[in-house]
Amino acid sequence: MSILYKCFTVCLLTCAASAAPEVVDIQATGTWAVDGVTSIIEAKASSPAGCDISGLHWCVCDASGAVVQDWKRPFSRNKRAAQLKMSLRTGEYSLRATDGTWFYGNVPVRVLPRENKYAGQVLEVREPPDPSPESGAKRFWRDMWRGEFSHAEPHLKTPRRIVARFCAAYPEGVGDIAELIDRTAADMKRAGENALVCPAEWKGLPDVISAWYAKFDVEGLIVFPMLEIGADAADRSARRELQRRIDNIVGVGMRHDSFGGICIRVARQDMLDANERQRLGHVLSERRALWVVDDADLADFTNPLRSGDAVALAVRGEFGNAVHKGARASFVQAFRALPAVAFTDVAGFDGSVRVRRAEYNETSWFYVFNRGTGTVCLKVEMPARTRDLAKDERVGGVFGSSVCELALQPGEFRAYSAPEGEAPRNLLSSAAKPLTAK
């Protein structure tokens, strides 16, 4: 036995005998997972007593203390976080450090059941399909005609519109976070909401945001962790701390399909300058920002659409307690049936009616929106083969255009698609204007 190994063993045993809980301090994220799904724990370890812990390795123990999974590679000497792939059954576990005999440190790990016992009714939403890459034959003949050759197009994902539930704070005295997540997910699906805004940090539970990521990955929902910036965050040190928190949230979130971006609440609009906004946009890549509105009537909920197009909306709500309104459900079905691309106003519609249009995936998409406070009746010329997306039915003629009479309540939203290539003046008649307003 070498002198170095003897010193290492004596140090550990001495520290264990005198202050065992402080021998190894473990910090970890991603400590929540779902049964049968491979996840990643990112962990670091240090020794408050100054012991050499480079000979230890990671393990996960069950409630009885038995090792159920281990990674027999020594701790990193450069103190980088270890990436530990985990796949366990439902239950409660502990992430620990060990030398094969002794165990040090203890971080709770919880694996949630895959099934949602609250699952049931779901609001039917027909989201736009993902675009298909061009076939080899189609590209070949196109390239022959142009005298050039191209590579196969990648299979792209259609950007989805967001209807989010905004929960500013966790409820007091949460007994079971798993039950809260399942109940919230079920209620969101009944309301047609596909995203949740919730606090990124909560002192009551360690790494709580990872619990939402793990379960929402399976549920097919999106999480926007929220950071609040108070009025005292104007000095340089506070801004550096904010950047550190943002980087940490993004680093954890990027490992999950359910991560949608970051929602930042500020006391004043000037608290994030242009450079910080640009940096945040670069860090988040395709993730997005959200509008947040009060949980009021449909007109208030759709308020961001009055001045321009918005691809993400958030409504104030509660964890595990959905508010079901028929008018809002109809809006959600139409809103989410459109791709999350930029829509622009179509000329020829005055007053409280707004018609906006975009071209995407060989299709013309458009919507009609009543931003006023009264009922509006109008006639719209629909191109051939135009479809009402929420109802999934044709409203345009088979071979030619047709005229539809619409009566829109305040805040009402109708979404449509038509064949590609229709110019705005042909997609909707420039003479189509409100006939009456009550």
Summary of the structure (lengths in Angstrom):
residues: 438
radius of gyration: 27.2
end to end distance: 93.0
largest distance: 94.8
contacts: 1321
relative contact order: 0.10
helix: 25%
strand: 29%
